[in-house]
Amino acid sequence: MLQQKLDQPVSGPSSPRNSQAMIVDSSEVADNLVQSIQALKAEVSRLHGLLRASQVERTYCMPVLLLVAYAIKIHSWSARQ
């Protein structure tokens, strides 16, 4: 049996275009693309919400932090005198 295999002419691998495994239903591809696009849109919306929340937090917290830092600076300055 091995000798029969050796006697057969050498052939190259089958082309991916000829492979039945590569044939995919176009509606399946479209469904996968739609699902991927929806997932990406949801991720963008989530990240946009996080960005907006951090901008709001920065807008309202930064002045408070600056006042606290200023108060600490004044307190440490008056403690030296």
Beta strands, then each sheet from edge to edge (+ up, - down):
end
